[in-house]
């Protein structure tokens, strides 16, 4: 194998694939990236056995071939090479080592045979559709923060994607919850998504996908079955296993009869929560909201260090109520809202609160209160 290509092209592709590779591996081959040189392109592939990313980049192929080299090491080498330089990748005749040459720099990397590299067999996909990258990005970003990190409840360790029909309108929904908060977003269902199974995309896959859909107005091809999903974004193909579990009936926790409406300036409220939560020993402590006629008073009490209060003007005319929330959760939700105002629908101090984005009717959030 003998390949010459632009450093910028190689770096961009390695950046996409090397992130999948775990820093510590008990199986040596999983630390490597598979390089395959054929035709006029160099294809790179990396996997952790649950997630696989491949990308092809234009290259001058002087001699076709394939091998595997340490992914993070190759990425670090290419990253430190000067801008605008050309890189040559040359495999030894015995296939045990690959030389990376650029200008006066030369690196020799140990290889493992291509035959040892595992394939993530995709099987057959039952549904496929195309979705705009900005729509997919919105579905991810509005819900990702609520994914659970509790490994025992593995079925909550991802985003639940499914179609939902209401009033003759079919939407594609993304939902995430950790039991304390819930986030839901939706877009018009793309053609071809009708009848798709409800699937749970794992946290790591969501994180990688989020980085790949940064370019606006790009069509993303989605293929899925009950156990696998594949995203094709330009020259990048991401294939992932799905979480084998049943997502809870989230509709039951979305309150429908909350009648106390609070409308408040999003930025002023978030800044006030951030300020008063400074007094708490950790960000997870409760902040008490005393909501009265046209005013919200935020209070934090910490027996070790003191207390803090702040008042924020708001639009509220229902009965006065006192309710506590996790300060970090309030800030997380506020960060997702795109409108200038946040709309809270409350019931009582012990019931879930519904939060709407005033400028996006397709997103909603549910927060469980805390005792204060």
Secondary structure, DSSP 8 states (H G I E B T S, - for coil): -EEEEEHHHHHHHHHHHHTTS-SS-SSGGGGEEEEEEETTEEEEEEE-SSEEEEEEEE-EEEE-EEEEEEHHHHHHHHHHS-TT-EEEEEE-TTSSEEEEEETTEEEEEEEE-GGGS--------SEEEEEEHHHHHHHHHTTGGG----GGGGGGSEEEEEEEEETTEEEEEEEEE-SSEEEEEEEE--TT-TT---EEEEHHHHHHHHHHT-STT-EEEEEE-SSEEEEEETTEEEEEEB--S----GGGGS-S---EEEEEEHHHHHHHHHHHGGGSSSTTSEEEEEEETTEEEEEEEETTTEEEEEEEEEE--S--EEEEEEHHHHHHHHHH--SSEEEEEE--TTS-EEEEETTEEEEEEEE--B--
